[in-house]
């Protein structure tokens, strides 16, 4: 077993300036809810990792997560990484990190949302008719 094994086969960013980029296969929007992070070398350091999300209108949202438990993978949550077309983060400075379990959710397409709204309206209408009779 490798010396720096966190209990998960977690990829490591171990070169300054390296960037991980995520997009949805076939395009479209997605949201990122969480990620597991740890110090790549399981040291006793705290450090920040900057995450940048790009939306379809080219606006960006940035969130900084501070790795506070560097000796094991710890789950960190995102507050605003929604409706993204690209999600990326990099390795900068002297601290390198491992990551795993990126919590990604697909954003429903507008047609799916319209179908859901029509379905809910039909159920509501049917229920209303039952109550009136």
Secondary structure, 3 states (H helix, E strand, C coil): CCCCCCCCCCEEECCCCCEEEECCCCCCCEEEEEEEEEECCCCCCCEEEEEEEEECCCCEEEEEEEECCCCCCEEEECCCCCCEEEEEEECCCCCCEEEEEEEEEECCCHHHHHHHHHHHHHHHHHHHHHHHC
